[in-house]
Amino acid sequence: MNTNDYVKYITQTVVKYIDQPKDERKKLREQRKNEKETFLFRWFGIIPYAFLGMRKKK
């Protein structure tokens, strides 16, 4: 990818973002925030959940 393609992509992305209404941008931001995985899963995968499950069974 050369520099012109990169600048064109960034410009298109920024213009698309600016053209959206403010409430739609807020809604998309909240949606992405709610879909984000928990801290333990993002950093350590499924292992902490397995330990928590085993601990809760006891």
N, C-alpha and C positions, 0 to 999 in steps of 0.2 A: 504494500500500500504506500503510494507516494504521498508527499505532503499535501498536495492539492486535494486528493481524495479525503484525507483526514480532516482538513479544514472544511470541506464541503459537508461532510458527515456531521461535524460538530455544529456548524451553522444551521443545518436542517433540524437537528435535535433541539437546539435552543429556540428556534423560531416556532417549532411545534409546541414546545412547552409554554412559550409566551402567548401563543394563540388560544390556549385553553382558558376557559373561564376560571376564576379564582376558586370558586366552590368545588369545581371538578378536580382541580389540583389538590385541594385539601382532602377530598374524598379518596383520591388515589393514594395519597401519602398515608392516610389512616389505614387504608386497606393493606398496603405493604407492611406497615408497622404491625398490624394484627396477624399477618401471615408469617412473620419472622419466628424462627424456632427459638426455643428457650436457650438460655445461656449454657446450661450443662450439655445439651445436645449439640449445640454449635461447636463447642470447644472439645468435647470428649466423646461424642458419638453416643451409642446406645448403652455403653458399659455402666455409667452411673444409674441409668434407669433400671438395669438388671439388678444392681446392688440394692437400690431402693425397694424394688419389688420383693426381693428375697427378705429384706429386713421387715417389711410390712407383714409378710406371711407369718413370721415368728411371733 
